[in-house]
Amino acid sequence: MRQHVQLDQRKEQNSQCDHGTVPPRGSRKPYEQVTDDLRKRLRAGEWPAGTALPSTEDLASHYQVAKGTVTRALRILADEGLVHTIPRWATIAGPAEQNSP
């Protein structure tokens, strides 16, 4: 019961937050909402190509979701070529550079 109350309070807080937070749950899953917002911010140039995005932990805190939710969103964006990850270092805006032979 206590967990449900905390989730409802978080939903109320989210509905009052500024840009970049996940709105209260509807029919869309949190990872979809995070993916959409990050995609929009990347396309708007908030993080120019070659710039590191905030850490997974920072993004999770910002969106008030689990780190796994952010990781899933970043994986989708990487599949779309909007970001690439350097393992154990950072997620970078833009596609990975291809080495030419």
PLY file of the C-alpha trace (Angstrom):
ply
format ascii 1.0
element vertex 101
property float x
property float y
property float z
element edge 100
property int vertex1
property int vertex2
end_header
0.00 0.00 0.00
2.78 2.41 0.92
4.50 1.89 -2.45
1.29 2.81 -4.29
1.05 6.06 -2.34
4.66 6.94 -3.22
4.03 6.23 -6.92
0.90 8.40 -6.88
2.87 11.23 -5.25
5.60 10.87 -7.88
2.96 11.06 -10.61
1.65 14.31 -9.10
5.19 15.74 -8.94
5.87 14.72 -12.54
2.74 16.47 -13.77
4.04 19.72 -12.27
7.64 19.44 -13.52
9.30 21.40 -16.32
10.60 20.23 -19.71
12.38 16.94 -19.82
10.49 15.02 -17.20
8.32 12.03 -17.89
4.64 13.01 -17.67
2.25 10.91 -15.59
1.81 7.43 -16.93
-0.78 6.96 -19.58
-0.86 4.23 -22.16
2.83 4.77 -23.04
5.63 3.04 -21.18
8.23 5.17 -19.34
11.08 4.08 -21.66
9.03 5.26 -24.66
8.44 8.63 -23.03
12.12 9.03 -22.15
13.15 7.95 -25.66
10.81 10.48 -27.26
11.98 13.33 -25.06
15.68 12.57 -25.57
15.10 12.23 -29.33
13.41 15.64 -29.38
16.22 17.23 -27.36
18.91 15.67 -29.57
17.21 16.84 -32.76
16.84 20.34 -31.28
20.62 20.43 -30.84
20.72 20.43 -27.06
23.68 18.06 -27.37
25.59 18.74 -30.61
27.20 15.78 -32.39
30.27 14.63 -30.52
29.02 15.95 -27.17
28.58 13.61 -24.22
25.08 13.27 -22.81
24.59 13.33 -19.04
25.31 10.03 -17.31
22.68 7.32 -17.12
22.38 8.02 -13.40
21.85 11.75 -13.98
19.25 11.12 -16.69
17.44 8.59 -14.49
17.33 11.13 -11.68
16.16 13.87 -14.05
13.34 11.76 -15.49
12.61 10.08 -12.14
12.89 6.59 -13.61
15.15 3.57 -13.10
18.58 3.46 -14.76
17.43 0.47 -16.79
14.68 2.61 -18.30
17.25 5.18 -19.44
19.57 2.45 -20.72
16.75 1.00 -22.82
15.92 4.46 -24.23
19.58 5.10 -25.10
19.82 1.70 -26.81
16.85 2.61 -29.02
18.42 5.97 -29.87
21.70 4.21 -30.70
19.83 1.85 -33.04
18.41 4.95 -34.74
21.91 6.44 -35.10
21.19 9.44 -32.88
23.77 8.48 -30.25
26.57 6.01 -29.75
28.07 4.62 -26.59
31.66 4.28 -25.57
31.43 1.49 -22.98
32.22 2.53 -19.41
32.76 6.11 -20.49
29.83 7.98 -22.05
26.97 8.15 -24.49
27.81 10.57 -27.28
25.38 12.51 -29.48
25.54 11.52 -33.13
26.41 8.28 -34.90
29.67 6.46 -34.28
32.36 7.52 -36.74
33.16 4.89 -39.32
36.85 4.29 -39.96
37.54 4.34 -43.68
39.94 1.72 -45.07
0 1
1 2
2 3
3 4
4 5
5 6
6 7
7 8
8 9
9 10
10 11
11 12
12 13
13 14
14 15
15 16
16 17
17 18
18 19
19 20
20 21
21 22
22 23
23 24
24 25
25 26
26 27
27 28
28 29
29 30
30 31
31 32
32 33
33 34
34 35
35 36
36 37
37 38
38 39
39 40
40 41
41 42
42 43
43 44
44 45
45 46
46 47
47 48
48 49
49 50
50 51
51 52
52 53
53 54
54 55
55 56
56 57
57 58
58 59
59 60
60 61
61 62
62 63
63 64
64 65
65 66
66 67
67 68
68 69
69 70
70 71
71 72
72 73
73 74
74 75
75 76
76 77
77 78
78 79
79 80
80 81
81 82
82 83
83 84
84 85
85 86
86 87
87 88
88 89
89 90
90 91
91 92
92 93
93 94
94 95
95 96
96 97
97 98
98 99
99 100
